[in-house]
Amino acid sequence: QVQLVESGGGLVQAGGSLRLSCATSGRTSINNIMGWFRQAPGKERLFLARIAWSGGQTYYTDPVKGRFTISRDNAKNTMYLQMNNLKPEDTAVYYCAASRGSITHAQAIIPMGYDYWGQGTQVTVSS
């Protein structure tokens, strides 16, 4: 079992920055893929970025490429999402997720590809 806890959300003005953290505990696998998603009210949960826990390979969806950076600190068992140049349309609840083991790229960009989820952290960007 893996437990995930997000933190770092809040209220920020457009153009500002936030860094989200996802602390992990419990049994982890070197084949884990970890990802960030977000969900706005009344909308579906959308993929943002993913990282391989062991090798650190990353992938981003186009709307956040160049603005968001996913990273992990294996020693601290923590994943991060650095978000710069935030826009009002970035307002959502942000979730971190982890796979139980190795998954394909196609699985890694959809919510159903992940087995464990955090409780979410609210990010609100004012104009």
C-alpha positions in Angstrom: 0.0 0.0 0.0 1.2 3.5 -0.8 -0.1 6.7 0.8 0.1 10.1 -0.8 -0.4 13.5 0.8 -0.4 16.7 -1.3 0.5 20.1 0.1 1.4 23.6 -1.2 -1.8 24.7 -2.8 -3.3 28.2 -2.2 -4.4 31.4 -3.7 -2.0 33.2 -6.1 -2.3 36.1 -8.6 -2.0 35.4 -12.3 1.7 35.3 -13.2 2.7 33.9 -9.8 4.2 30.6 -8.8 3.4 27.7 -6.5 5.2 24.5 -5.7 3.1 21.5 -4.8 4.5 18.6 -2.9 3.4 15.0 -2.7 4.8 13.1 0.2 4.7 9.3 -0.2 4.8 6.6 2.4 4.3 2.9 2.5 5.7 0.3 0.1 7.0 1.8 -3.1 8.4 0.1 -6.2 11.3 1.2 -8.4 8.9 0.7 -11.3 6.4 3.3 -10.0 5.2 6.0 -12.3 4.0 9.1 -10.5 1.8 11.8 -11.9 0.0 15.1 -11.3 -3.6 15.7 -12.4 -6.0 18.5 -11.8 -9.8 18.7 -11.8 -11.8 21.9 -12.1 -15.4 22.0 -10.9 -17.7 20.1 -13.2 -14.8 19.0 -15.3 -13.0 15.7 -15.7 -9.7 15.0 -14.1 -6.9 15.9 -16.5 -3.3 14.7 -16.8 -0.6 17.3 -16.3 2.8 15.5 -16.0 4.3 12.2 -15.0 7.8 11.1 -13.8 9.4 7.7 -13.4 10.4 7.3 -9.8 13.6 5.5 -10.5 15.0 7.1 -13.7 13.3 10.4 -13.5 12.0 10.5 -17.0 9.3 13.1 -17.4 6.4 13.9 -19.8 4.1 16.9 -19.8 0.8 17.7 -21.5 1.0 20.6 -23.9 -1.0 23.2 -21.8 1.6 23.1 -19.0 4.8 22.4 -20.9 7.3 25.1 -20.3 5.4 26.5 -17.2 5.3 23.4 -14.9 8.2 21.2 -13.8 7.7 17.8 -12.2 10.5 16.4 -10.1 11.1 14.0 -7.3 13.5 13.6 -4.3 14.0 9.9 -3.7 15.7 10.5 -0.4 12.7 12.4 0.9 10.1 10.2 -0.8 8.5 13.3 -2.2 7.4 14.4 -5.6 7.0 18.1 -6.6 5.2 20.2 -9.2 6.7 23.6 -9.7 4.1 25.9 -11.3 5.2 29.2 -12.8 3.3 31.9 -14.8 0.0 30.7 -13.4 -3.2 31.6 -15.2 -6.8 31.8 -14.0 -7.5 28.7 -16.0 -5.1 26.7 -13.9 -7.6 27.0 -11.0 -8.5 23.4 -9.9 -7.9 20.8 -7.3 -4.5 19.2 -7.9 -4.0 15.5 -7.3 -0.9 13.4 -7.2 -1.0 9.7 -8.1 1.2 6.7 -8.2 1.1 3.4 -10.1 1.5 0.1 -8.4 4.2 -0.9 -10.9 5.3 -0.4 -14.4 2.7 1.1 -16.8 2.7 2.1 -20.4 2.7 5.7 -21.6 -0.9 5.4 -22.7 -1.8 4.3 -19.2 0.3 7.0 -17.6 -1.7 9.9 -19.1 -5.1 8.8 -17.8 -6.5 8.6 -14.3 -7.3 4.9 -14.7 -3.6 4.1 -15.1 -2.9 4.9 -11.4 -3.6 2.9 -8.3 -3.0 5.4 -5.5 -4.2 8.9 -5.1 -3.8 11.8 -2.7 -6.6 13.8 -1.3 -6.0 16.8 -3.5 -4.9 20.4 -2.8 -6.8 23.5 -4.1 -5.0 25.9 -6.3 -6.8 29.2 -7.1 -5.4 31.8 -9.5 -6.9 35.2 -9.4 -6.9 37.5 -12.4 
